[in-house]
Amino acid sequence: MKWIEPDWPAPARVRALSTTRDGGESEGVFAGLNLGAHVGDVPARVEANRTRLQQVADIPGPLNWLNQVHGTAVYPVSNQYDVVPDADAACAHETGQTCIVMTADCLPVLFCDRAGTVVAAAHAGWRGLQGGVLEASIAAMGCEPGEILAWLGPAIGPTAFEVGGEVRDAFMAQQAEAEAAFVPSSNEGKWLADIYLLARLRLGRAGVSAIYSGEFCTFGDSERFYSYRRDGQTGRMASLIWLAR
């Protein structure tokens, strides 16, 4: 099983990874390590993939999955919920509590503080990003933004993410600098959006300056990544972060 570990100066007790397609039991359009139980895959295979990931990566406690709705709610991980919460981010202050988001083109953002006392994970599609899911995650961490590290995980790249003019307008209405993240597409009335740059702009405005990675493209790398834009029905990767004991 191959995964991506953030290249960032996080404290030693902060553990984080982002999965790829490698190492799973799913087949067909879900071939590989599909971790999404809502996409039409055989439930037993998804459960086997999740169990194997936890065992191989030595992830503590139960895996705290979210029902992601492209919103801005942040779930405070407790390891004790009976119903999967509707949320697009998670935050944890205790050891053994894992924050997880799933993606297949949307941007996963992992957070920690320099002292290694709190972690968070956010699912940032363009709606959540524009709505403020990153800012909500920062607020939930409860520390100074200047003490936060952020890692941008695998997402659709700037040459593949085509959006309508209303998306560009929505971002620019909030932050004029967002204009730099959009270039005209070859399709009339469409734009190519750089979701990594948009995230950096939002994080910077919120006071986070230690931002890492942002060089992936899920759309263009079918061997490593699932991509909803590329394939339609497909699996999901997961980005996880936790505090080790």
C-alpha positions in Angstrom: 0.0 0.0 0.0 1.5 3.3 -1.1 0.4 6.6 0.4 1.6 10.2 0.4 3.0 11.7 3.6 3.1 15.5 3.9 6.6 17.1 3.5 6.2 19.8 6.1 8.0 20.7 9.4 5.2 19.3 11.6 6.0 18.2 15.2 7.0 14.5 15.6 3.7 13.6 17.3 1.6 14.8 14.3 1.0 11.9 11.9 -0.6 12.5 8.5 -1.1 10.8 5.2 -3.1 10.9 2.0 -4.0 7.6 0.3 -3.7 6.7 -3.4 -5.4 4.0 -5.4 -2.7 1.5 -4.4 -3.3 -1.5 -2.2 -7.0 -2.1 -2.1 -9.5 -4.8 -3.0 -12.0 -2.9 -5.1 -12.5 -3.7 -8.8 -13.8 -2.2 -12.0 -14.2 1.6 -12.0 -13.3 1.5 -8.3 -10.1 -0.5 -8.8 -7.7 -0.1 -5.9 -8.1 1.3 -2.4 -11.6 2.9 -2.7 -12.6 4.2 0.7 -15.9 5.7 -0.3 -19.0 3.8 0.9 -21.4 6.1 -0.9 -20.2 5.6 -4.5 -21.7 2.3 -5.5 -18.8 0.0 -4.7 -19.4 -3.4 -3.0 -19.8 -2.6 0.7 -17.6 -5.5 1.9 -14.7 -4.4 -0.3 -14.9 -0.8 1.0 -14.9 -2.1 4.6 -12.0 -4.3 3.8 -10.1 -1.4 2.3 -10.8 0.8 5.4 -9.7 -2.0 7.8 -6.6 -2.7 5.9 -5.6 1.0 5.7 -6.0 1.3 9.5 -3.9 -1.7 10.1 -1.1 -1.0 7.7 -0.8 2.7 8.5 -1.2 2.0 12.3 -4.0 4.6 12.6 -5.3 4.8 16.2 -8.9 4.5 17.4 -12.0 4.3 15.1 -11.8 6.0 11.7 -14.1 9.0 12.0 -15.7 9.3 8.6 -17.9 12.3 7.7 -20.9 12.7 5.4 -19.5 15.5 3.3 -22.0 17.9 1.9 -19.8 20.7 0.4 -20.5 22.9 3.4 -18.4 24.5 6.1 -19.3 22.6 9.3 -16.4 21.4 11.4 -16.9 18.2 13.4 -15.1 18.0 16.8 -13.8 14.5 16.8 -14.9 12.5 19.9 -14.7 8.8 18.8 -18.2 8.4 20.4 -20.8 9.3 17.7 -23.5 6.9 16.7 -24.5 8.6 13.4 -22.0 9.8 10.8 -22.1 13.6 11.1 -22.8 16.0 8.2 -19.6 18.0 8.0 -16.8 18.9 5.7 -14.0 19.3 8.2 -12.9 17.7 11.5 -10.7 18.9 14.4 -9.1 17.0 17.2 -7.2 18.1 20.4 -6.7 14.7 21.9 -4.4 11.8 21.0 -5.9 8.8 19.3 -8.6 10.9 17.5 -8.3 10.8 13.7 -9.5 13.5 11.4 -10.5 12.3 7.9 -11.8 13.8 4.7 -12.4 12.0 1.4 -11.8 13.4 -2.1 -11.6 12.6 -5.8 -10.7 16.1 -7.2 -11.7 18.4 -4.4 -8.9 19.7 -2.3 -8.0 18.1 1.0 -6.3 20.4 3.5 -4.5 19.1 6.6 -3.7 21.4 9.5 -1.6 21.2 12.7 -0.1 23.8 15.1 3.6 24.2 15.6 3.3 22.9 19.2 1.6 19.6 18.2 -1.5 20.1 20.3 -4.3 20.2 17.7 -4.9 18.9 14.2 -7.7 19.3 11.6 -8.7 18.2 8.1 -10.9 20.0 5.6 -12.6 18.9 2.4 -12.5 22.0 0.1 -14.4 21.7 -3.2 -15.0 25.1 -4.7 -18.3 25.6 -2.8 -16.8 24.8 0.5 -13.7 26.8 -0.2 -15.7 29.9 -1.3 -18.0 29.3 1.7 -15.2 29.4 4.2 -14.5 25.8 5.3 -10.8 26.6 5.7 -11.5 29.6 7.9 -13.9 27.6 9.9 -11.3 24.9 10.4 -8.8 27.4 11.6 -11.2 28.9 14.1 -12.1 25.4 15.4 -8.4 24.7 16.2 -8.4 27.5 18.7 -4.8 28.7 18.2 -3.2 31.7 16.5 -3.3 31.4 12.7 0.4 32.2 12.6 1.1 29.0 14.6 -0.7 26.8 12.1 0.8 24.7 9.3 -1.3 23.8 6.3 -0.7 21.0 3.8 -2.6 20.9 0.5 -3.2 17.4 -0.7 -4.0 15.8 -4.1 -6.7 17.8 -6.0 -7.5 18.6 -9.6 -4.8 20.7 -11.2 -5.1 24.2 -12.7 -5.1 22.9 -16.3 -8.1 20.6 -15.8 -10.4 22.4 -13.4 -12.9 24.1 -15.7 -15.6 26.3 -14.1 -18.2 28.8 -15.1 -18.0 32.5 -14.8 -20.2 32.5 -11.7 -17.5 30.6 -9.8 -14.9 33.2 -10.7 -17.3 36.0 -9.8 -18.1 34.4 -6.4 -14.4 34.3 -5.4 -13.5 37.7 -6.7 -16.5 39.3 -4.9 -14.8 38.2 -1.6 -11.2 38.7 -2.6 -10.0 40.7 -5.6 -6.7 38.8 -5.6 -8.6 35.7 -6.7 -8.5 36.9 -10.2 -5.0 35.5 -10.5 -6.4 32.0 -10.0 -8.5 32.0 -13.2 -7.5 31.9 -16.8 -9.8 31.8 -19.8 -10.7 28.3 -21.1 -10.8 27.3 -24.7 -14.6 26.9 -24.1 -16.4 30.2 -24.4 -17.6 31.5 -21.1 -15.6 29.0 -19.1 -12.5 29.5 -16.9 -9.7 27.2 -15.7 -9.4 27.6 -11.9 -6.3 27.0 -9.8 -7.8 25.6 -6.6 -4.4 25.5 -4.9 -3.9 29.2 -5.4 -7.4 29.9 -4.3 -6.7 28.0 -1.1 -3.4 29.8 -0.5 -5.1 33.1 -0.9 -7.8 32.2 1.6 -5.3 30.8 4.1 -3.1 33.8 3.7 -5.9 36.2 4.3 -6.8 34.2 7.5 -3.3 34.6 8.8 -1.8 31.2 7.9 1.6 31.7 6.1 3.1 28.2 6.5 1.5 26.5 3.5 3.0 23.4 1.9 2.6 21.3 -1.3 0.0 21.8 -3.9 1.7 20.2 -6.9 -0.7 17.3 -7.6 -3.3 16.7 -10.3 -5.9 14.0 -9.6 -7.4 14.4 -13.1 -4.1 13.8 -14.9 -2.7 10.9 -12.9 -5.1 8.0 -13.3 -2.6 5.5 -12.0 -2.4 7.1 -8.5 -5.6 9.0 -8.1 -9.4 8.7 -8.4 -11.0 11.6 -10.3 -14.7 12.4 -10.5 -14.2 14.9 -13.3 -12.2 12.4 -15.4 -14.2 9.2 -14.8 -17.7 10.1 -13.4 -18.4 7.0 -11.2 -15.2 6.4 -9.3 -13.7 5.8 -5.9 -12.4 8.1 -3.2 -9.1 8.7 -1.6 -8.8 9.8 2.1 -6.5 12.3 3.8 -6.0 11.7 7.5 -4.3 13.4 10.4 -4.0 12.5 14.1 -1.9 13.1 17.2 0.2 10.1 18.2 0.9 9.2 21.8 
